[in-house]
Amino acid sequence: MRHVLALLVVVTATLATGAGAALAPTRTVVEATRITHLSLTARSVVYAVDENASRTTCAHLKLWNTATRGLWRFGDSTTRVCREGPSTGSGIATVATAGQRVFWVTFVGGNIREYALWTATPSRRSPRRLADGSSDADSGEPAIVLGDGSRDGVAYAVEDTVTFVADSGARHFRRQLERPVRLVVAGPGPGVARVAAALDDGRVVTLALDGRVLSTSQPAPPVTALRLGPAGPVVQRGTSVTVGGTTVTLPPAGLMLDFQRGSIVYANGSQVRSRHVSTGADELVRQLPAREGAPPLFATGSAWASGETVTWRAGPSR
């Protein structure tokens, strides 16, 4: 198995106190161009690397197994259109991973954007196309919705249909819902719940590993962020995040990134913060640069990206 070469720097964590010490970097990968997307499942980090200025290298993604330090490159053939210099743009829209399997969505086009979902593994590097779609770029609604992965797999949606794929590539289920899906996420929910999907009318649906619909909420304002936790779906609408029967209010610009160990991890500008649901305690986790209109690249577990650098550290986020 041939690993793709990259500059891999191992950094020794120093003893200190406070949240900054909890995030002392242990391993870092440096790429030639900036990181645009990042996701983490267990100790597998997947990230997208932007095209270079001369377009001799198009956007691609890397899978970083932080346990073995393996590093693999994918997606070059799926983004090669960048060399034609399309004025309407092209690249990678989002990424996800489950174990050794990576998923990524590519796009090309302007007013009408064409999207494609791909998957591959280190042992089967040739990309396999899973789905296609198109949407109006001004609508803000992607044609393919890809959720962060879990140990059970990665969920994605095209229009009103949710598909859940395991690390092996086998399909757990494909389920058509009542309305188009705007957000989807996988994770260990209460009982047998493993996937949650937010519909375009604000309803949230939870599904079992076999695709059974376990619950459906009432229509409500649009969902801006979604996670699945032990108490069920963790739902952000506007500045309010609902966790079970508790509602937490975030700052006006706050966007939930994750729900972990009873705390909402959220972005507020360039800050990544953690707010404990039961106590209200709020603390700074990490300060990271963020592109305008996008949250910092941070995944609890924890991994984060800044410019051309990706960092992973063992242990909790705080």
Sine and cosine of phi, psi and omega as CSV:
sin_phi,cos_phi,sin_psi,cos_psi,sin_omega,cos_omega
0.00,0.00,0.82,-0.57,-0.07,-1.00
-0.99,-0.16,0.87,-0.50,0.02,-1.00
-1.00,0.10,0.58,-0.81,0.07,-1.00
-0.97,0.26,0.70,-0.71,-0.04,-1.00
-0.97,0.23,0.66,-0.75,0.13,-0.99
-0.41,-0.91,0.27,-0.96,0.02,-1.00
-0.98,0.18,0.92,-0.40,-0.04,-1.00
-0.92,-0.39,0.88,-0.48,-0.05,-1.00
-0.90,-0.43,0.80,-0.61,0.07,-1.00
-0.98,-0.18,0.83,-0.56,-0.05,-1.00
-0.93,-0.37,0.74,-0.67,0.01,-1.00
-1.00,0.07,0.81,-0.59,0.00,-1.00
-0.95,0.32,0.65,-0.76,0.03,-1.00
-0.97,-0.22,0.44,-0.90,0.01,-1.00
-0.96,0.27,0.72,-0.69,0.04,-1.00
-0.32,-0.95,-0.12,-0.99,0.00,-1.00
-0.80,-0.59,0.30,-0.95,0.08,-1.00
1.00,0.02,0.01,-1.00,-0.07,-1.00
-0.89,0.45,-0.57,0.82,0.00,-1.00
-0.87,0.48,-0.60,0.80,0.01,-1.00
-0.93,0.38,-0.58,0.82,-0.01,-1.00
-0.89,0.45,-0.39,0.92,-0.02,-1.00
-0.94,-0.34,0.34,0.94,0.05,-1.00
-0.83,0.55,0.83,-0.56,-0.10,-1.00
-0.92,0.39,0.61,-0.80,0.07,-1.00
-0.92,-0.40,-0.55,0.84,0.01,-1.00
-0.63,-0.78,0.65,-0.76,-0.07,-1.00
-0.66,-0.75,0.67,-0.75,0.12,-0.99
-0.90,-0.43,0.72,-0.69,0.02,-1.00
-0.91,-0.41,0.80,-0.59,0.01,-1.00
-0.97,-0.26,0.13,-0.99,-0.04,-1.00
-0.98,0.17,-0.47,0.88,0.03,-1.00
-0.76,-0.65,0.13,-0.99,-0.18,-0.98
-0.94,0.35,0.45,-0.89,0.07,-1.00
-1.00,0.06,0.74,-0.67,-0.07,-1.00
-0.95,-0.33,-0.42,0.91,-0.01,-1.00
-0.54,-0.84,0.46,-0.89,-0.03,-1.00
-0.46,-0.89,0.61,-0.79,0.08,-1.00
-0.50,-0.86,0.38,-0.92,-0.10,-0.99
-0.62,-0.79,0.71,-0.71,0.18,-0.98
-0.72,-0.70,0.86,-0.51,-0.08,-1.00
0.82,0.58,-0.89,-0.45,0.00,-1.00
-0.93,-0.36,0.34,0.94,0.07,-1.00
-0.97,-0.24,0.87,-0.50,0.02,-1.00
-0.95,-0.30,0.76,-0.65,0.12,-0.99
-0.87,-0.50,0.67,-0.74,0.01,-1.00
-0.55,-0.83,0.45,-0.89,0.02,-1.00
-0.98,-0.21,0.65,-0.76,0.01,-1.00
-0.93,-0.37,0.77,-0.64,-0.06,-1.00
-0.95,0.33,0.36,-0.93,0.12,-0.99
-0.90,0.44,0.41,-0.91,0.04,-1.00
-1.00,0.08,0.15,-0.99,-0.13,-0.99
-0.89,0.46,-0.57,0.82,-0.04,-1.00
-1.00,0.02,-0.06,1.00,-0.02,-1.00
0.86,0.51,0.44,0.90,0.16,-0.99
-0.97,0.23,-0.36,0.93,0.12,-0.99
-0.82,-0.58,0.84,-0.54,0.01,-1.00
-1.00,0.02,0.14,-0.99,0.02,-1.00
-0.85,0.53,0.58,-0.81,0.03,-1.00
-0.44,-0.90,0.00,-1.00,0.02,-1.00
-0.72,-0.70,0.35,-0.94,0.02,-1.00
-0.81,-0.59,0.60,-0.80,0.18,-0.98
-0.95,-0.31,0.81,-0.58,-0.04,-1.00
-0.88,-0.47,0.94,-0.34,0.08,-1.00
-1.00,0.04,0.98,-0.19,-0.10,-0.99
-0.95,0.31,-0.27,0.96,0.05,-1.00
-0.97,0.25,-0.69,0.72,-0.04,-1.00
-0.98,-0.17,-0.19,0.98,-0.09,-1.00
0.93,0.37,0.30,0.95,0.09,-1.00
-0.94,0.35,0.58,-0.81,-0.02,-1.00
-0.65,-0.76,0.86,-0.52,-0.06,-1.00
-0.81,-0.59,0.53,-0.85,-0.02,-1.00
-0.94,-0.34,0.62,-0.78,-0.03,-1.00
-0.64,-0.77,0.27,-0.96,0.29,-0.96
1.00,0.01,-0.01,1.00,-0.04,-1.00
-0.84,0.54,-0.66,0.75,-0.04,-1.00
-0.95,0.33,-0.33,0.94,-0.06,-1.00
-1.00,0.02,-0.17,0.99,-0.04,-1.00
-0.83,-0.55,0.20,0.98,-0.11,-0.99
-0.88,0.48,-0.30,0.95,0.02,-1.00
-0.87,0.50,-0.35,0.94,-0.01,-1.00
-0.86,0.51,-0.47,0.88,-0.03,-1.00
-0.93,0.36,-0.30,0.95,0.07,-1.00
-0.99,0.13,-0.14,0.99,0.02,-1.00
0.89,0.45,0.76,0.65,-0.03,-1.00
-0.88,0.47,0.80,-0.60,-0.02,-1.00
-0.92,0.39,-0.35,0.94,-0.03,-1.00
-1.00,0.05,-0.10,1.00,0.10,-1.00
1.00,-0.03,0.41,-0.91,0.06,-1.00
-0.34,-0.94,0.23,-0.97,0.04,-1.00
0.46,-0.89,-0.37,-0.93,0.01,-1.00
-0.95,-0.31,0.79,-0.61,-0.08,-1.00
-1.00,0.02,-0.55,0.83,-0.01,-1.00
-0.19,-0.98,0.30,-0.95,-0.04,-1.00
-0.65,-0.76,0.34,-0.94,0.08,-1.00
-0.37,-0.93,0.29,-0.96,0.04,-1.00
-0.54,-0.84,0.49,-0.87,0.18,-0.98
-0.71,-0.70,0.97,-0.25,-0.03,-1.00
0.90,0.43,-0.87,-0.49,-0.03,-1.00
-0.99,-0.13,0.08,1.00,0.00,-1.00
-0.98,-0.22,0.74,-0.67,0.03,-1.00
-0.93,-0.36,0.47,-0.88,0.05,-1.00
-0.75,-0.67,0.62,-0.78,0.08,-1.00
-0.48,-0.87,0.49,-0.87,0.02,-1.00
-0.93,-0.37,0.82,-0.58,0.07,-1.00
-0.98,-0.22,0.39,-0.92,0.04,-1.00
-0.64,-0.77,0.42,-0.91,0.13,-0.99
-0.42,-0.91,0.63,-0.77,0.05,-1.00
0.83,-0.55,0.20,-0.98,-0.04,-1.00
-0.94,-0.35,-0.99,-0.14,-0.04,-1.00
-0.86,0.51,-0.68,0.73,0.13,-0.99
-0.93,-0.37,0.88,-0.47,-0.02,-1.00
-0.98,-0.19,0.69,-0.73,0.06,-1.00
-0.99,-0.16,0.78,-0.63,-0.03,-1.00
-0.89,-0.46,0.48,-0.88,0.11,-0.99
-0.59,-0.81,0.63,-0.78,0.05,-1.00
-0.96,-0.28,0.73,-0.68,-0.06,-1.00
-0.80,-0.60,0.35,-0.94,0.11,-0.99
-0.57,-0.82,0.44,-0.90,0.04,-1.00
-0.28,-0.96,0.18,-0.98,0.07,-1.00
-0.67,-0.74,0.28,-0.96,0.04,-1.00
-0.85,0.53,-0.52,0.85,-0.01,-1.00
-1.00,0.06,-0.29,0.96,0.06,-1.00
-0.71,-0.70,0.99,0.15,-0.19,-0.98
-0.97,0.23,-0.38,0.93,-0.01,-1.00
-0.91,0.41,0.83,-0.56,-0.07,-1.00
-0.89,0.45,0.67,-0.75,0.09,-1.00
-0.94,-0.35,0.80,-0.60,-0.06,-1.00
-0.99,0.11,0.82,-0.57,-0.04,-1.00
-0.98,-0.22,-0.52,0.85,-0.10,-1.00
-0.34,-0.94,0.38,-0.93,0.08,-1.00
-0.72,-0.69,0.36,-0.93,0.07,-1.00
-0.10,-1.00,0.22,-0.97,0.05,-1.00
-0.60,-0.80,0.46,-0.89,0.02,-1.00
-0.41,-0.91,0.31,-0.95,0.06,-1.00
-0.95,0.30,0.82,-0.57,-0.06,-1.00
-0.87,0.49,-0.52,0.85,-0.03,-1.00
-0.97,0.23,-0.21,0.98,-0.04,-1.00
-0.96,0.28,-0.41,0.91,-0.06,-1.00
0.97,0.25,0.08,1.00,-0.03,-1.00
-0.94,-0.34,0.93,-0.38,0.03,-1.00
-0.93,0.36,0.51,-0.86,0.00,-1.00
-0.96,0.28,-0.42,0.91,0.04,-1.00
-0.83,-0.56,0.83,-0.56,0.00,-1.00
-0.98,-0.22,0.87,-0.49,-0.01,-1.00
-0.90,-0.43,0.79,-0.61,0.00,-1.00
-0.99,-0.15,0.37,-0.93,0.14,-0.99
-0.86,0.50,0.50,-0.86,-0.07,-1.00
-1.00,0.09,0.14,-0.99,0.10,-0.99
-0.67,-0.74,0.02,-1.00,0.04,-1.00
-0.89,0.46,-0.43,0.90,0.00,-1.00
-0.99,0.16,-0.40,0.92,-0.02,-1.00
0.52,-0.85,-0.26,-0.97,-0.02,-1.00
-0.83,-0.56,0.69,-0.72,0.03,-1.00
-0.96,-0.28,0.59,-0.81,0.11,-0.99
-0.61,-0.79,0.29,-0.96,-0.02,-1.00
-0.66,-0.75,0.62,-0.79,0.14,-0.99
-0.81,-0.59,0.90,-0.43,-0.10,-1.00
0.84,0.55,-0.91,-0.41,-0.09,-1.00
-0.97,-0.22,0.22,0.98,-0.11,-0.99
-0.89,-0.45,0.81,-0.58,0.01,-1.00
-0.98,-0.22,0.71,-0.70,0.07,-1.00
-0.83,-0.56,0.68,-0.73,-0.02,-1.00
-0.86,-0.52,0.87,-0.49,-0.12,-0.99
-0.90,-0.44,0.72,-0.70,0.00,-1.00
-0.99,0.15,0.23,-0.97,0.07,-1.00
-0.83,0.56,-0.55,0.84,0.00,-1.00
-0.94,0.33,-0.26,0.97,-0.09,-1.00
0.99,-0.13,-0.20,0.98,0.05,-1.00
-0.95,0.31,0.50,-0.86,-0.02,-1.00
-1.00,-0.01,0.86,-0.52,0.12,-0.99
-0.92,0.38,-0.74,0.67,0.02,-1.00
-0.27,-0.96,0.29,-0.96,0.24,-0.97
-0.72,-0.69,0.84,-0.54,-0.12,-0.99
-0.74,-0.68,0.80,-0.60,0.09,-1.00
-1.00,0.05,0.77,-0.64,0.01,-1.00
-0.97,-0.25,-0.03,-1.00,-0.15,-0.99
-0.99,0.16,-0.38,0.93,-0.07,-1.00
-0.63,-0.78,0.26,-0.96,0.08,-1.00
-0.86,0.51,0.57,-0.82,-0.04,-1.00
-1.00,-0.08,0.72,-0.69,0.01,-1.00
-0.96,-0.28,-0.50,0.87,0.05,-1.00
-0.59,-0.80,0.55,-0.84,0.07,-1.00
-0.57,-0.82,0.57,-0.82,-0.03,-1.00
-0.52,-0.86,0.54,-0.84,0.07,-1.00
-0.93,-0.36,0.47,-0.88,0.03,-1.00
0.20,-0.98,0.19,-0.98,0.02,-1.00
-0.98,0.20,0.99,-0.16,0.03,-1.00
-1.00,-0.04,-0.17,-0.99,0.01,-1.00
-0.93,0.38,0.66,-0.75,0.01,-1.00
0.87,0.49,-0.85,-0.53,-0.05,-1.00
-0.99,-0.17,0.14,0.99,0.00,-1.00
-0.92,0.39,0.76,-0.66,-0.02,-1.00
-0.73,-0.68,-0.26,0.97,-0.01,-1.00
-0.65,-0.76,0.62,-0.78,0.14,-0.99
-0.80,-0.60,0.62,-0.78,-0.01,-1.00
-0.73,-0.68,0.71,-0.70,0.08,-1.00
-0.98,-0.18,0.80,-0.60,-0.03,-1.00
-1.00,-0.03,0.19,-0.98,-0.07,-1.00
-0.95,0.32,-0.19,0.98,0.07,-1.00
-0.99,-0.16,0.22,0.98,0.06,-1.00
1.00,0.03,-0.11,0.99,0.05,-1.00
-0.96,0.28,0.51,-0.86,0.05,-1.00
-0.88,-0.47,0.79,-0.62,-0.03,-1.00
-0.92,-0.38,0.73,-0.68,0.12,-0.99
-0.95,-0.30,0.61,-0.79,-0.07,-1.00
-0.76,-0.65,0.51,-0.86,0.06,-1.00
-0.99,0.11,0.11,-0.99,-0.02,-1.00
-0.89,0.46,-0.41,0.91,0.02,-1.00
-1.00,-0.08,0.09,1.00,0.06,-1.00
1.00,-0.06,-0.04,1.00,0.04,-1.00
-0.90,0.44,0.67,-0.74,0.10,-1.00
-0.98,0.18,0.87,-0.50,-0.06,-1.00
-1.00,-0.08,-0.57,0.82,0.01,-1.00
-0.35,-0.94,0.43,-0.90,0.08,-1.00
-0.64,-0.77,0.82,-0.58,0.00,-1.00
-0.98,0.18,0.05,-1.00,0.03,-1.00
-0.99,0.14,0.41,-0.91,0.08,-1.00
-0.82,0.57,0.58,-0.82,-0.10,-0.99
-0.36,-0.93,0.06,-1.00,0.08,-1.00
-0.84,0.54,0.32,-0.95,-0.06,-1.00
-0.84,0.54,0.56,-0.83,0.04,-1.00
-1.00,0.03,0.79,-0.61,-0.02,-1.00
-0.99,-0.16,-0.36,0.93,0.07,-1.00
-0.41,-0.91,0.52,-0.85,-0.11,-0.99
-0.57,-0.82,0.70,-0.72,0.12,-0.99
-0.65,-0.76,0.21,-0.98,0.03,-1.00
-0.80,-0.60,0.86,-0.50,-0.05,-1.00
-0.81,-0.58,-0.05,-1.00,-0.04,-1.00
-0.86,0.52,-0.48,0.88,0.00,-1.00
-1.00,0.00,-0.01,1.00,-0.02,-1.00
0.89,-0.45,-0.30,-0.95,0.00,-1.00
-0.89,0.47,0.68,-0.73,0.11,-0.99
-0.96,-0.26,0.91,-0.42,-0.27,-0.96
-0.84,-0.54,0.81,-0.59,0.12,-0.99
-0.97,-0.25,0.79,-0.62,0.14,-0.99
-0.77,-0.63,0.90,-0.45,-0.10,-1.00
0.89,0.45,-0.81,-0.59,0.03,-1.00
-0.99,-0.11,-0.01,1.00,-0.07,-1.00
-0.99,-0.16,0.74,-0.67,0.09,-1.00
-0.89,-0.45,0.83,-0.56,-0.01,-1.00
-0.98,-0.22,0.83,-0.56,0.04,-1.00
-0.83,-0.55,0.97,-0.24,-0.10,-1.00
0.88,0.48,-0.83,-0.56,0.03,-1.00
-1.00,-0.10,0.16,0.99,-0.05,-1.00
-0.94,-0.34,0.66,-0.75,0.06,-1.00
-0.90,-0.45,0.77,-0.64,0.01,-1.00
-0.90,-0.43,0.69,-0.72,0.02,-1.00
-0.98,-0.19,0.82,-0.57,0.05,-1.00
-1.00,-0.09,0.25,-0.97,0.09,-1.00
-0.86,0.52,0.34,-0.94,-0.06,-1.00
-0.79,0.62,-0.58,0.82,-0.02,-1.00
-0.99,-0.13,0.10,0.99,-0.07,-1.00
-0.94,0.34,0.68,-0.73,0.05,-1.00
-0.74,-0.67,0.86,-0.51,0.01,-1.00
-0.90,0.44,0.76,-0.65,0.08,-1.00
-0.98,-0.21,-0.53,0.85,-0.07,-1.00
-0.24,-0.97,0.20,-0.98,0.13,-0.99
-0.77,-0.64,0.86,-0.50,-0.13,-0.99
-0.56,-0.83,0.77,-0.64,0.11,-0.99
0.78,0.62,0.69,0.72,0.06,-1.00
0.98,0.19,0.14,0.99,-0.04,-1.00
-0.83,-0.56,0.56,-0.83,0.13,-0.99
-1.00,0.01,0.87,-0.50,0.10,-1.00
-1.00,-0.07,0.83,-0.55,-0.10,-1.00
-0.64,-0.76,0.37,-0.93,0.05,-1.00
-0.98,-0.19,0.66,-0.75,0.11,-0.99
-0.69,-0.73,1.00,-0.08,-0.14,-0.99
0.92,0.39,-0.80,-0.59,0.00,-1.00
-1.00,0.00,0.02,1.00,0.00,-1.00
-1.00,-0.09,0.66,-0.75,0.23,-0.97
-0.97,-0.26,0.83,-0.55,-0.09,-1.00
-0.80,-0.60,0.28,-0.96,0.02,-1.00
-0.77,-0.64,0.78,-0.62,0.02,-1.00
-0.84,-0.54,0.88,-0.48,-0.02,-1.00
-0.96,0.27,0.76,-0.65,-0.11,-0.99
-0.91,0.41,-0.71,0.70,-0.11,-0.99
-0.98,0.19,-0.53,0.85,-0.07,-1.00
-0.97,-0.23,-0.35,0.94,-0.06,-1.00
0.98,0.18,-0.01,1.00,0.00,-1.00
-0.87,0.49,0.76,-0.65,-0.08,-1.00
-0.79,-0.61,0.79,-0.61,-0.04,-1.00
-0.64,-0.77,0.44,-0.90,0.06,-1.00
-0.97,0.25,0.78,-0.62,0.04,-1.00
-0.99,-0.13,-0.70,0.71,-0.07,-1.00
-0.32,-0.95,0.59,-0.81,0.12,-0.99
-0.96,-0.29,0.86,-0.51,-0.06,-1.00
-0.70,-0.72,0.56,-0.83,0.08,-1.00
-0.92,0.39,0.56,-0.83,0.01,-1.00
-0.72,-0.69,0.66,-0.75,0.09,-1.00
-0.94,0.33,0.48,-0.88,-0.01,-1.00
-0.85,0.53,0.79,-0.62,0.02,-1.00
0.99,0.13,0.06,1.00,-0.01,-1.00
-0.75,-0.67,0.57,-0.82,0.03,-1.00
-0.97,0.24,0.27,-0.96,0.09,-1.00
-0.86,0.51,0.46,-0.89,0.03,-1.00
-1.00,0.08,0.99,-0.11,-0.08,-1.00
-0.60,-0.80,0.70,-0.71,0.06,-1.00
-0.77,-0.64,0.81,-0.58,0.01,-1.00
-0.91,0.42,0.65,-0.76,-0.01,-1.00
0.53,-0.85,-0.66,0.75,0.16,0.99
-0.62,-0.78,0.49,-0.87,0.05,-1.00
-0.62,-0.78,0.49,-0.87,0.02,-1.00
-0.44,-0.90,0.29,-0.96,-0.01,-1.00
-0.72,-0.69,0.57,-0.82,0.04,-1.00
-0.59,-0.81,0.91,-0.41,-0.06,-1.00
0.89,0.46,-0.88,-0.48,-0.02,-1.00
-0.99,-0.13,0.12,0.99,-0.15,-0.99
-0.93,-0.37,0.72,-0.70,0.11,-0.99
-0.90,-0.44,0.72,-0.69,-0.04,-1.00
-0.79,-0.61,0.61,-0.79,0.07,-1.00
-0.76,-0.65,0.62,-0.79,0.07,-1.00
-0.69,-0.72,0.68,-0.74,0.06,-1.00
-0.94,0.33,0.48,-0.88,0.09,-1.00
0.98,-0.17,0.04,-1.00,-0.05,-1.00
-0.93,0.37,0.25,-0.97,-0.04,-1.00
-0.96,0.27,-0.33,0.94,-0.06,-1.00
-0.58,-0.82,0.00,0.00,0.00,0.00
